[in-house]
Amino acid sequence: MPKTLNFPVKPHVRKYLNGHLGHGTYTLSTADRFGKLLFHLLRRQSAGRLSHVGSRQNCTQVLLLDMQNFPVHQYGLTELTDYSIYHFNDFVDDTMREELYVWVRNFVNTQCTIKEVIVDFMGAYDLREEDVQYETLRKAVQRNCDLKGLKKKKPKSVVNMSRKSGELSRKSGELSRKSGGLSREAQHRAVHEELMKSPVQLTDLIRQRNGASV
């Protein structure tokens, strides 16, 4: 295996990863959840696992991996498989949706609609309709969030903050970039940083997605 590897990913997966790993080459590391899963998936896989033929079909983007810290002979890294591609894309997609649900639960109230939160989330990651459809995310939110309870919530204090402290402009629907306090973009960063700090067991991640033992 070469020192760099083009890992196929779906367009919305690539854009979501841009927000967490940056736009350039990602040096494979087990210090974060994405690296841990990649490291596991790139290792030799036991016989009998599903091949997931067709997993590359919609993967029109790539995540460029720097493999310099993981020599092939030492770590047993092998070629890409449909299995690896499928499960990594599936994991990132699930992670993205979980973060969206956190946004919805935190920011939806009587002054901020579900639609506004989803649109803001898409804007934060530069997600467009050709990447992932708004309607797809809306239906996911509808299935996984208590919408009736959210609509009855009282406004969050962040919504009532003055512009000087970072109030969100509901009329324009844009991020407050001039304020000295927390803009919606800053809130977004805080949310996903907390999510990334959450302890995640790699064995649980794998078992949850395919029922196979590690």
N, C-alpha and C positions, 0 to 999 in steps of 0.2 A: 504494500500500500504506500502511495506517495506521501510526502510530508503535508500536502494539502489535499482536501477532498471536497468535491462539490456535492452537497447533500440536497437532493430534490425536496422542495417544499411548495405548498400551495401559496398563491399570492397573498392571501390574508394572513397566513402563518408567517410569511417573511416580514410583512409589515408589523405584525405584533412583536416579533422577535427584535425588530429594529429598535423598539422602545425599551427593550430589556437588555439586549446584547450589543446594540450599536449597528450601524449600517455596513461596517467593513467586515474584515475577516474575524471569525470567532475562534480564539485559541481554546481548544477543547480542555475543559477543566471539570473536576468533580466538586468544585466549590459552590455550584448552583444546581438547581433541579434540572435544568435543561441539559447541562453537561453530564450530570449523573446518569440520566436516562440514555443519552447518546452513547456514553461509554459502555453501558450495559448492552445496548442494542447492536453495537458494532463488534462485540466480541463473538467468538464462535457460539453458534446456536445449536442446541440439542436437536437430534433428529425427530421428525414427526410433527414439527410445528407447521402451522398453515403458511403457505407461501404468499397469500394475499395478492394474487396476480391482478394487475390493473391498478395497483396502488400509485403508480407513477403518472397515470394518465392526466390528472389535473395539476400535477406538480410542475408548473412552468417557471418557477423561480428556484434559486439555489441558496443554501446557506454554506458559505465557504468556510470549511473547518481547517484550522491549523493543527496538524497532528504531531508537531515537533516534540511535545512532551510525553508522547505515548508511542514508543517504538513498537513496531509490529511483533517482533519476536518476544519481547518482554511481556506485552500485554495481550497477545493473542488476537489483535484486531484483524478483521478480515474485510472482504469486499462488501459493498452495500447489498442488501437483499430487499425484496418487496415487503417482507415482514418488518424490517427496521423502518423503512420509509412510512409504511402505514401507521405503525404505532407511535412514531414520533410526531407525525402530523396530527394524529388523533389526540395525543396528549396536549400539544400546544393549543389546538382548537378548544379542548375542554378547559384548559387554563384560562384562555381568553374569555370564554363565556362565564366562568366563575368570577372573573374580575368584573365583568359587566353586571352580574347580579349584585355584587357588592356596591357598585355605583348606584344601581337602581334602589337598593335598600337604604343607602345612605342619603341620597339626594332627592328622591321623589317625595313630594309633599303637596300641599294645596297650592303652592305657587310655582312648582316645577313639575312638568308633566313627564310621563314615561317616555314619550316621543323625544322630548328635548334631551333627556339624559342619554338615550341611545344615540341620537345624532351627535351629541357632544363626545361620546365615547368613540364613535366612528371617526370624528374629526381629530381627536387626540392621537389616533394611530394612523391617520390618513387612509382609512378604509373607505373604499368606494363601492358602488353597486356591483361593479364588475369583479370586485374582490370577494365580497360577501354581501348579500342583499339585506337591506334594512328589515324587510319583512321576515326573513329567516331569523334574525336576532330578536325581533319583536315576539315571534311565536315562541322562541326559546324562553324569553322572559316571562311570557304568559304562562308557560308550563311550570316554571321553576320558582317563581316569586309570588308571594301573596299580594296580588294587585289590589284587592278590596281593602286590605289592611293598610297598604301603602297610601292609597288615595285619602284615607281618613286621618293620616298623620298630620300633626301640626307642623308648621314650617320649621325647618332646621335653623339654628341660630346663624349659620353661615349665610342663609338667604337674607336675613334681616340685617346683616352687617352693612355699614356704610361703604360707599365706594372707596373712601380713604383707606379702609381696612381690608378692602378686597371684595366688595360686593359683586355678585354675578349679574351682568346686565341681561335681564330677561327680555327686554325689548329687542335688543339686537341679536341675542343668542350667541354672542361672541365671548371669547375669553377676556377677562379683565387684565390687560397687560400693563396698564399704567399705574396700577395700585401698588402700594408698598406692602400689602398683606398677601394672603393666599389667594391667587387666582384659581380658576377651575383647573387649569393645567397643573398648578402646584398641588392642588388637592389630589388630582389624578396620580401624580408622582408619589405622593404620600401613601395613597391606597395601594398601588402595586408594589411599593417597597415593603409595606407590611405583609402583603401576600407572599412576597418572595422570602421573607424571614420566617414564615411559618414552617415548622418542621414537617418534612415529608419523607416517609420511608419508601425507598425505591421498590422494595418487594411488594408493598401495598399498591404502588402505582401500576406495576406490571400485572398483578393479579386482578386488579379492578378492571383492567381493559381486556384481558384475554383469558383469564382463568388459569393461566399456566404458572407453574412454580419457577422460581429463579434459580 
